């Protein structure tokens, strides 16, 4: 109240001084009433005079006291608008008792642009997003100050705790009354957490407590490791084991203790201090103590202070007493008895008191083994259970679990929104939440997965919203979808050994609609919305190599069941030049492959509904015409082979996200069978030529692929894969032909060294493309003698992969993740040579980026630790480019 009074007095004095200067003859000790005959405003350039006068609240005909509150209040009102840099009120006595008020005003400038000094151009956009400045609006002191504070907060959150932010205003000569605002930023050095100390912790060491602070980390320091290295260099021990582990040295154990005690290893977080994250970390400390039975634990104080050029954090802890569960009783449960619920709860008398665990087992356990799941999967949507501490005696706590089961909820309405391109029936056929059925949380989660797997919607935002109606025991389910374009254009190029440069152009329409092909209004750029897949691809390097591929998939044949029909075909051509340095010299031979297939797959309900079964019938024809260079590996230069095979595949896919999986697995077993010609005919294959023996290929081919995803922490995921393959003949009279064999090495894309067509190409990073092929004795076309050469491929292969993945961006428009990998594999020509321990090993790192228009594009650097067949040196470092999500 006193402060307001002082402001009024100051305004009155100011106003009085203005009037005194204009009319010194007025007696201000005796206020008089005057009639206002006119109010004018001077100095306005952009503001409307009538609007400004209206702000004062004084108009023509009003009677005011001079001096008095009317003028003071008018000045206050104008200042509140923030429109003026200076305000002065004058008057002119027109005649006795009548007065003219004159407002002398100076308008505030308008912001025309703003800029930054002291930061990189790459940061300007991010910093600008923190501001609420609008160009063209009046610039006030408050708006400038708020902008400076927002910039300062932005850099403080980035760890620049000593940042200084100021601003200057520069007139904009191009715009009248315009001003440019220039922010001057001095970030100074980033302040990091030098040390984190704990006081009062007796049950847990500092290392374990630091480990619970996921966002606030110490600087990485390796002082003791440097000491170990220094001692090793100077002492030059002959026995490293004795040096590292002997009692009187700074051994590896002590080094590891130091590392754990003083280094909070979280390589994906910096050691900056962010206030919000720090508060979250303190809560995590209490949750950690609570999970270990310390129910009364609390942080008594915390202090942040300067330590050298950085800061240190000290946290005081009062652990309190450790408690244990004693009696656990259930009340209100009728659907399931105490024994069933207790077995799911899995907490016994004498277990350490852990309120976090009991809440997890009651409400949501990532494994799905919790009380809430067994109720909600059976329709009890309105179920809830409340744990109550009914008795605390010494170090023991009795818990009563109060259950409210409620009625079983029936699904009433299911609505979908956001599918702007995809037709409703495509979404509805994937739903497992059907109106009229009992509510099931498991089916809700499964539907969420199925919609995410379609690829038509952003998998990160596919979330259902149940709307319960307790009055009638029903629930409505709303699906909010975010449509993303998943049509893909593939444009790439690569070097393919003696074939040279190979270019690739492909288009895949993942939401195609054959039914709307003649409805040009639904073309975008082709008809869309029915969930069909149309894929076209072309590869070539000119005249020497060309490949054309086509496939079409209807995922719901007939529209009632998820039976997917796929038809497709391909044609590949490879020329064999006589003179590779001069292709114009002519073509001496060629290798052609024609392939057509039809496939039908369906989802299974047993052993569970993650399984699918696919059957396909395929015909391929391989034709070699005077192809001498390729013939060295295939065993003939002029021959034709026909391949008719039936393939069946059983697979189980439970990955949670098709782009960046965090959990689940993808396992498949397939077998390809040709007719057993040698067992059905009476031919003597010893009397047949090689060309005649391969006229109709016969083989049985078995492939096993397994990929597992496990979350380590947050979005850090480990992916382990294993791949096996074997191809064999039905009879000893006929061996495995030269086609359909396994070739390893490189990115796994066709186009490597030597023969590539008619083979299974398996990636193995760290080695040149298609370089891992076994060798065996084959006839030489020059002199008929036997010589050892790399053959067209192996008949057995093994491959094992381990990848560590971490996302940079999960934005559906550009999903990016980094990876580190180790892998090993090899291929052999027979069981007699098969050695599962003889594997070609490699390790490296890479990145993947998924864009809806182009699919997944990858780059890897791999180091091969072993030599490829036919070489005497290890493979070394290799760079690989990949397109698409490769199975092997």
C-alpha angles and dihedrals in degrees: 000000000000091000092052090049091052090051092052091048091050092051091047091051090048093049091045091052091052093052092043091058093050099042110019091170092068115106104228092185088072113052115210133194118245132185113232109230097174141002118202132178122213128194098038118142105159107011123085112251095216092053092049093050090049090057091063092060090224119114139171112294096026117131113222137177119244111229095022149109096281094075092041093052091047091055092048092051092052093048090052091060091065090218100117137063094194134017128191127171120206132171140204123206106228095183137330110318095000127100141185116215118215120196112202104197138178113202121224115245123258122237111247099169143340133212141181135237124196101030134087121261090243090064098048095085093050093047092047090056088062093059128086095200117133120200113237095030125112113271113231131185089245094053091049092049093048091050091052091049092049091051090048092050091050092056094041088057087053090056099263095125094165096052117143121206127187136155142211130199122225123189114247105226092195094060124047112240087002124137136192115222114214118194114208111205127187107182095182117194120327111259113227134188106261098183140359114208129189126203124195097019110134105152097050130037125236090256094061093045092049088051090062091057098083097172104035111063138169123243112271109255127180101183096132093045089053088052091052091051092046092051090048093052094049099041096040093202118209092205108051093181091057091045094052098043108028113119100237096053135075090258134186092266092058091045091053091047090052091047092052094043100046106025120067097202109212105134093182095059128060125226095248120126116239113181097219092047091046091055089049090051091053089054089050089055091055091046089052092053091046090052089055095053099267095126096168098046116136141168107248097190143341130202133193116197140160118272112182110308092338137043138262129212125214120190125189116211132194104195098187124193126329114240136200135203115256118168120010115190133180126217131180097024117132106149094057126027126233094263094056094047093045091052090055092044089052095194118132136194109277096029117133110271107257116168091180091058094048091050090049094050091046100046115015132356117177088228090059091239100124138113095250092054096055090050098041093044086059095052101267095133093155092054120126136165127200124200112216127188102226099173137017114190120172104305097343131090128197115212128201116197109207111201127199108187101178123183127315109263122228121208108248109176133005117198131184126200134177099041095126096159104021116077119241095244091059090058097038094054090059094053119107091181100087124181111253095029126106115268115260124183090200091057090046091055091045091052089051089055093047092052091047091051093055091076093219095100137046102269092206092062103039097118129150122220113210113204107198121208104199093179094067099019096245136121132209118211120209120194114202108195131187111209117220127185110248101174107121137211116198116200116165146137137203144169114260107191113248089358088064125201115011121193123200131200121179140160127197122189105198097181100042124158117206090178091063095046092115093041099088092184089072096053112117089178088314126010109291141182109068098087096241120143124227118181129184124176137175128188127181147144094198123274097346102061131021133160131182123190133183134176138165127192130193103192095194108039107198091007096255106080132032094252107145119209118197128182125179148148143191141198123201130183130188122182124210109215120204093212111034093188091055112035089178089072088082143261117279098185149350144211119216132185126191117187134179130172145170124204135187122192133176139185119253131216095203137099078008135322095265090078126098132187121207129185125186139178118211137184123193131175122198116197125186118187115188089320100161101169094050091037091067088070100035098047097240139059099199114036145112128219129190122204120195111172141162116217128194125185130188115192141171119206120181102153112141099219129024095211104039110009118198099178142010134054142255115213127169139173120193135178127193118200131188122194110278095244095170091057094048103044129057097229121141101226092192088069095047124092120241090254091053094046093057097043088105112024119221125191145124116230125194124192129183123186127177129177125178129190123200128175113230101181129338107326094340105119135184118211119195121188137183126187129185132177138176133176122190142160129250095233139031088231090071121041127204109289125235094261134079092029129142125262121182134194143081127012097339093244120131113249106076134128121318124340113011110155122093094022140107107249112210121190121233112168120217093045132081117269112283092349098128104085123134123244130231139162112280131171117267115231091211100061106357093245124132117258133174112248138154107273128218092272147309129282095216130039139173128193133177127186136183119187131181111205133192125176123233094183132007093187107135091225090060118007109188130182136169125222143189119202147186120191143164136190147144143180133226137190099226145006090255090064096036113120116168090197094056097086131152106235131207142163136189147119139263149157138244129205123189119199119174092229096051107023121222117343120186141186124193137180111206132178116213112212095193137053123259118237111282094026133091100205131070116264095242125186121356133176118216134189120202136187124203132004104299120211095204 
